[in-house]
Amino acid sequence: MTPDLDSLATALYVKTDDLLKQSPHLAPWRPAVGLKPRLTDAELVTLAVMQALLGFTSERRWLRHASSHLRHLFPYLPGQSGYNRRLRKAADLIAHVNRLLARDTSLWSDSVWVVDSTPVECGRSRETAKRSDLAGWAEYGYCASHSRYFWGLRPHLVCTLHGLPVAFALTGAKADERQTLLGMLHAEPDLVRTLPGQTLIADRHYYGAAFERELAEWGLHLLRPARKGEPPRAGSSLFKPLRQVIESVNQTFKAQLDLERHQGRTPTGVTVRVLQRILALTTAIWHNDRTGQPVMRSLTAYDH
């Protein structure tokens, strides 16, 4: 089967619609009395994923494009303010759909995970840092890979070697990566219980005897490069090629899914835009897996 954007959109809509029929409580809350939305929640999720895959960072431009080219899929489209408001309320639904699709792939049971974080800038001027609604959450941090300081957030991602997102979190730029990872495990204890004995590959920032003991209690075996002054660690020869996987996934988010051009101005706005892009990647991997494509993380069939 040849993958294309229309087939992906149809498959995602059906999957999301079935999920909402089985678990209607996952839909964003709305009053029992009032007009029923003409754009369903399943259509909203599908529309959001297509926006990310096609590279539209402006919601106004996206809705104009959809109105001209996607009426065969979406007979009704809301205005920009309505779309933005509903999308922000659908953050929990997007996260549930992401997990549903990830579990429905042959990659979910992979025994090796990689973990890392990447900077996402939210502003540059001092006035922005002082007056933004993100102030207090977004903060100044340092990106060693690009040798630069930035003001913003850090998405933390655990994924398989094929790039399938397994768990994620969004924190301030200075948040401790080790504590964030442990927080992700505590937030989803069933994740490790259903997939015991995972090997976790990380960089040298994920260190510490107490940290490694806690990971071992979760059933995770940590592989990381030795820090300065440490003796060589087992598996060091594997780090360079496998660590490149997470760097490649981060580059997919930034170069193909425009993560750094999210245009979020509030905590809820940034969060849902990051989730939107994570779901877009998961959906592409899920559809490639279901249609038997050779490269799981390829977005080429869906970005035009």
C-alpha positions as semicolon CSV with decimal commas, in nm:
position;residue;x (nm);y (nm);z (nm)
1;M;0,000;0,000;0,000
2;T;0,137;0,341;-0,098
3;P;0,118;0,590;0,191
4;D;-0,017;0,940;0,133
5;L;-0,160;1,220;0,345
6;D;-0,526;1,142;0,269
7;S;-0,491;0,777;0,371
8;L;-0,308;0,876;0,690
9;A;-0,575;1,134;0,775
10;T;-0,855;0,884;0,717
11;A;-0,687;0,615;0,928
12;L;-0,617;0,860;1,211
13;Y;-0,973;0,993;1,206
14;V;-1,120;0,641;1,227
15;K;-0,885;0,542;1,509
16;T;-0,961;0,857;1,710
17;D;-1,335;0,834;1,647
18;D;-1,339;0,471;1,764
19;L;-1,145;0,571;2,077
20;L;-1,397;0,843;2,161
21;K;-1,691;0,608;2,106
22;Q;-1,538;0,356;2,345
23;S;-1,418;0,619;2,597
24;P;-1,631;0,933;2,558
25;H;-1,489;1,075;2,882
26;L;-1,161;1,144;2,696
27;A;-1,328;1,415;2,487
28;P;-1,275;1,775;2,605
29;W;-1,547;1,881;2,848
30;R;-1,835;2,087;2,712
31;P;-2,173;2,186;2,858
32;A;-2,457;1,936;2,822
33;V;-2,680;2,216;2,693
34;G;-2,578;2,405;2,382
35;L;-2,495;2,367;2,017
36;K;-2,306;2,056;1,914
37;P;-1,971;2,142;1,746
38;R;-1,982;2,098;1,370
39;L;-1,616;1,991;1,367
40;T;-1,592;1,671;1,571
41;D;-1,309;1,605;1,817
42;A;-1,174;1,328;1,591
43;E;-1,167;1,574;1,299
44;L;-0,993;1,832;1,519
45;V;-0,713;1,589;1,610
46;T;-0,674;1,488;1,245
47;L;-0,665;1,851;1,134
48;A;-0,397;1,931;1,395
49;V;-0,175;1,643;1,281
50;M;-0,207;1,742;0,916
51;Q;-0,111;2,100;1,006
52;A;0,211;1,978;1,170
53;L;0,298;1,739;0,886
54;L;0,244;2,005;0,620
55;G;0,457;2,259;0,807
56;F;0,201;2,533;0,877
57;T;0,307;2,719;1,191
58;S;0,044;2,992;1,144
59;E;-0,307;2,874;1,227
60;R;-0,463;3,142;1,005
61;R;-0,260;3,033;0,703
62;W;-0,334;2,669;0,781
63;L;-0,709;2,720;0,793
64;R;-0,700;2,918;0,467
65;H;-0,507;2,634;0,305
66;A;-0,745;2,371;0,447
67;S;-1,045;2,570;0,328
68;S;-0,906;2,570;-0,028
69;H;-0,760;2,219;-0,047
70;L;-0,910;1,992;0,220
71;R;-1,285;2,042;0,195
72;H;-1,319;1,681;0,076
73;L;-1,198;1,577;0,423
74;F;-1,338;1,858;0,639
75;P;-1,674;1,995;0,515
76;Y;-1,676;2,245;0,802
77;L;-1,377;2,441;0,932
78;P;-1,386;2,678;1,232
79;G;-1,232;3,023;1,247
80;Q;-0,882;3,071;1,383
81;S;-0,993;3,165;1,735
82;G;-1,231;2,869;1,758
83;Y;-0,967;2,629;1,626
84;N;-0,707;2,762;1,871
85;R;-0,944;2,745;2,167
86;R;-1,056;2,389;2,094
87;L;-0,702;2,271;2,025
88;R;-0,581;2,396;2,363
89;K;-0,866;2,212;2,535
90;A;-0,781;1,892;2,349
91;A;-0,429;1,848;2,495
92;D;-0,526;1,546;2,708
93;L;-0,707;1,383;2,415
94;I;-0,400;1,431;2,193
95;A;-0,182;1,264;2,456
96;H;-0,424;0,967;2,478
97;V;-0,436;0,926;2,100
98;N;-0,056;0,937;2,090
99;R;-0,030;0,651;2,338
100;L;-0,303;0,452;2,159
101;L;-0,120;0,473;1,826
102;A;0,221;0,398;1,980
103;R;0,085;0,083;2,144
104;D;-0,067;-0,022;1,812
105;T;0,272;-0,051;1,639
106;S;0,513;-0,342;1,620
107;L;0,779;-0,110;1,767
108;W;0,612;-0,062;2,106
109;S;0,773;-0,372;2,256
110;D;1,130;-0,278;2,150
111;S;1,370;-0,360;2,433
112;V;1,597;-0,055;2,386
113;W;1,501;0,306;2,459
114;V;1,698;0,626;2,415
115;V;1,639;0,939;2,625
116;D;1,741;1,303;2,581
117;S;1,615;1,659;2,595
118;T;1,642;1,941;2,344
119;P;1,607;2,320;2,383
120;V;1,302;2,500;2,250
121;E;1,336;2,876;2,244
122;C;1,030;3,079;2,349
123;G;1,165;3,433;2,317
124;R;1,482;3,638;2,281
125;S;1,432;3,989;2,411
126;R;1,463;4,077;2,778
127;E;1,115;4,230;2,768
128;T;0,971;3,901;2,646
129;A;1,140;3,712;2,928
130;K;1,002;3,958;3,183
131;R;0,647;4,003;3,053
132;S;0,561;3,673;2,884
133;D;0,293;3,446;3,030
134;L;0,564;3,177;3,014
135;A;0,786;3,363;3,263
136;G;0,843;3,147;3,567
137;W;0,827;2,827;3,364
138;A;1,046;2,920;3,068
139;E;1,394;3,021;3,183
140;Y;1,746;3,080;3,062
141;G;1,947;2,770;2,982
142;Y;2,254;2,660;2,790
143;C;2,260;2,438;2,482
144;A;2,600;2,265;2,475
145;S;2,552;2,114;2,129
146;H;2,505;2,460;1,976
147;S;2,720;2,650;2,229
148;R;2,452;2,908;2,298
149;Y;2,225;3,035;2,571
150;F;1,849;3,049;2,516
151;W;1,531;3,145;2,700
152;G;1,267;2,877;2,684
153;L;1,180;2,517;2,766
154;R;1,313;2,165;2,718
155;P;1,103;1,877;2,582
156;H;1,233;1,548;2,728
157;L;1,173;1,242;2,513
158;V;1,206;0,868;2,562
159;C;1,177;0,684;2,231
160;T;1,259;0,353;2,064
161;L;1,549;0,309;1,825
162;H;1,307;0,369;1,538
163;G;1,211;0,705;1,688
164;L;0,868;0,606;1,825
165;P;0,786;0,837;2,121
166;V;0,731;0,632;2,437
167;A;0,718;0,904;2,704
168;F;0,772;1,279;2,712
169;A;0,773;1,580;2,941
170;L;0,809;1,957;2,901
171;T;1,012;2,148;3,159
172;G;1,203;2,469;3,215
173;A;1,543;2,499;3,050
174;K;1,735;2,430;3,374
175;A;1,537;2,127;3,492
176;D;1,751;1,831;3,598
177;E;1,728;1,568;3,325
178;R;1,763;1,283;3,575
179;Q;1,481;1,403;3,798
180;T;1,264;1,468;3,493
181;L;1,316;1,112;3,372
182;L;1,230;0,971;3,714
183;G;0,924;1,194;3,723
184;M;0,813;1,054;3,385
185;L;0,846;0,699;3,523
186;H;0,653;0,784;3,838
187;A;0,379;0,949;3,631
188;E;0,337;0,633;3,419
189;P;0,431;0,333;3,636
190;D;0,245;0,092;3,406
191;L;0,482;0,185;3,124
192;V;0,774;-0,004;3,279
193;R;0,559;-0,276;3,434
194;T;0,421;-0,377;3,095
195;L;0,765;-0,354;2,929
196;P;1,011;-0,495;3,186
197;G;1,385;-0,528;3,137
198;Q;1,436;-0,228;2,910
199;T;1,782;-0,100;2,824
200;L;1,799;0,280;2,843
201;I;2,069;0,464;2,647
202;A;2,149;0,816;2,765
203;D;2,427;1,074;2,754
204;R;2,673;1,149;3,033
205;H;2,433;1,392;3,206
206;Y;2,225;1,098;3,331
207;Y;2,464;0,993;3,607
208;G;2,477;0,918;3,979
209;A;2,475;0,604;4,192
210;A;2,140;0,685;4,354
211;F;1,990;0,764;4,014
212;E;2,109;0,435;3,866
213;R;1,984;0,242;4,167
214;E;1,638;0,389;4,125
215;L;1,638;0,303;3,754
216;A;1,740;-0,053;3,845
217;E;1,444;-0,070;4,085
218;W;1,223;0,016;3,788
219;G;1,387;-0,269;3,594
220;L;1,582;-0,037;3,363
221;H;1,945;-0,101;3,269
222;L;2,126;0,228;3,200
223;L;2,396;0,257;2,936
224;R;2,582;0,586;2,916
225;P;2,933;0,711;2,836
226;A;3,181;0,737;3,121
227;R;3,223;1,081;3,271
228;K;3,561;1,240;3,324
229;G;3,748;1,049;3,593
230;E;3,525;0,741;3,571
231;P;3,651;0,400;3,457
232;P;3,525;0,279;3,116
233;R;3,164;0,159;3,123
234;A;3,018;-0,145;2,950
235;G;2,873;-0,093;2,604
236;S;3,074;0,221;2,525
237;S;3,127;0,109;2,165
238;L;2,750;0,121;2,109
239;F;2,694;0,479;2,224
240;K;2,803;0,677;1,921
241;P;2,576;0,512;1,658
242;L;2,280;0,462;1,893
243;R;2,302;0,805;2,057
244;Q;2,274;0,949;1,708
245;V;1,919;0,811;1,696
246;I;1,784;1,058;1,952
247;E;1,973;1,344;1,789
248;S;1,812;1,247;1,459
249;V;1,465;1,234;1,619
250;N;1,515;1,581;1,770
251;Q;1,622;1,705;1,427
252;T;1,302;1,561;1,278
253;F;1,100;1,764;1,528
254;K;1,293;2,083;1,458
255;A;1,362;2,067;1,084
256;Q;1,055;1,884;0,954
257;L;0,791;1,952;1,219
258;D;0,901;2,310;1,301
259;L;0,916;2,256;1,676
260;E;1,117;2,575;1,732
261;R;0,857;2,778;1,541
262;H;0,571;2,667;1,766
263;Q;0,442;3,026;1,820
264;G;0,299;2,936;2,162
265;R;0,262;3,231;2,399
266;T;0,106;3,065;2,705
267;P;0,187;2,743;2,895
268;T;-0,121;2,570;2,752
269;G;-0,047;2,700;2,402
270;V;0,313;2,576;2,402
271;T;0,217;2,242;2,556
272;V;-0,048;2,159;2,298
273;R;0,179;2,261;2,010
274;V;0,455;2,032;2,134
275;L;0,200;1,751;2,179
276;Q;0,068;1,822;1,829
277;R;0,413;1,757;1,681
278;I;0,477;1,448;1,891
279;L;0,145;1,306;1,774
280;A;0,231;1,391;1,412
281;L;0,553;1,189;1,436
282;T;0,380;0,900;1,614
283;T;0,102;0,898;1,355
284;A;0,349;0,886;1,066
285;I;0,542;0,599;1,228
286;W;0,216;0,415;1,307
287;H;0,088;0,452;0,951
288;N;0,422;0,351;0,799
289;D;0,430;0,046;1,024
290;R;0,072;-0,053;0,937
291;T;0,133;-0,010;0,563
292;G;0,464;-0,200;0,562
293;Q;0,698;0,085;0,474
294;P;1,074;0,019;0,497
295;V;1,158;0,343;0,685
296;M;0,934;0,395;0,987
297;R;1,024;0,758;1,066
298;S;0,993;0,890;0,712
299;L;0,757;1,188;0,672
300;T;0,823;1,235;0,302
301;A;0,493;1,084;0,187
302;Y;0,294;1,319;0,413
303;D;0,461;1,660;0,389
304;H;0,307;1,779;0,062
